[in-house]
């Protein structure tokens, strides 16, 4: 794997980690249960994507 590809994966991991934390924080702040559940599902999706990028290494 080239240095440029590694930098791309590192950047993507950072973005996915940021999205996971944003989703988690938002889901905890929401009072609407259905919306909170949806945001929690988005957090899980970003966690899956994060793990896929991590497995490339």
Buried (B, 14 or more C-beta within 10 A) or exposed (E): EEEEEEEBBEEBBEBBBEBBEBBBEBBEEBEEEEEBEBBBEBBEBBBEBBEEBEEEE
